[in-house]
Amino acid sequence: MFRAVCLAVLFLHLSGGVLADDAKTIFDRHRANVVQVLIIEAASDKKSAIGSGFRIGAEGLVATNFHVISEAVHAPEKYRAELLLDSGERIGAQIEHFDVIHDLALLSAESEFAGDQQPLVMSERTLTKGEMVFSLGNPYDLGQTIIPGTFNGLLETSFYQKLLFSGSLNPGMSGGPSVDDQGNVVGVNVATSGNQISFLVPAKYLLALMSRRQESSRLDEADFEAEIGRQLLADQEFKYALLLNLDWPTQALGEARVG
């Protein structure tokens, strides 16, 4: 009996089951890659907005939410972005690219950080309902935390996919990573409805943004508003095309036929 139990435990360990990384292991492994994103008002040198972000490239590329850095996009002459590292150091950051539709943005750190630590790895694998997910971020400007929770499917009422995360995201955690029990990023923290109901942007949208950034140079500040308009117009045309291509049933109304 004892031998059978030992073999079962060994099997679970080798298959990544119950002995997969716990919250402490994941936090210790990735904390240096997670940053607080600060939006600073130039006139007062005070924080205007805070959020979270995480390093996804060896050259200092950082992912976050668009809404976290939106003031610096709409008024770059009034606001600037900075990163507060886990070490306590503050460094400047430049806006590289953004995706307003999926609420994502890419920043580049003005100096190196995280030492020899490997950046976080993206994962597009399909999660299983009930699977453990760990969210990292900086809630309420209180310092970095990790929140364990579970994946509970896709949000079906959203036009674009969002992951339903049963865990407590709080203000300031927007833009932080959510990882599986192997430490790979499956989503980006984006919103909460309270009472353990939170939402994540799937990692596939961040990978698409990273690909677009590689294909073109960094956006110039003068082009920010035009790029926002281009993305919104493309999204509108896509949705109208879907609407107009539907098979609309009609019925007679007098001498006319109406939808």
Buried (B, 14 or more C-beta within 10 A) or exposed (E): EEEEEEEEEEEEEEEEEEEBBEBEEBBEBBBBBBBBBBBBBBEEEEBBBBBBBBBBBEEBBBBBBBBBBBBBBEEBEEBBBBBBBBEEEBBBBBBBBBBBBBBBBBBBBBEEBBEEEEBBEBBEEEBEEEEBBBBBBBBEEEEBBBBBBBBBEBBEEEEEBBBBBBBBBBEBBBBBBBBBBEBBBBBBBBBBEEEBBBBBBBBBBBBEBBEEBEEEEEBEEEEBEEBBEEBEEEBEEEEEEEEEEEEEEEEEEEEEEEE
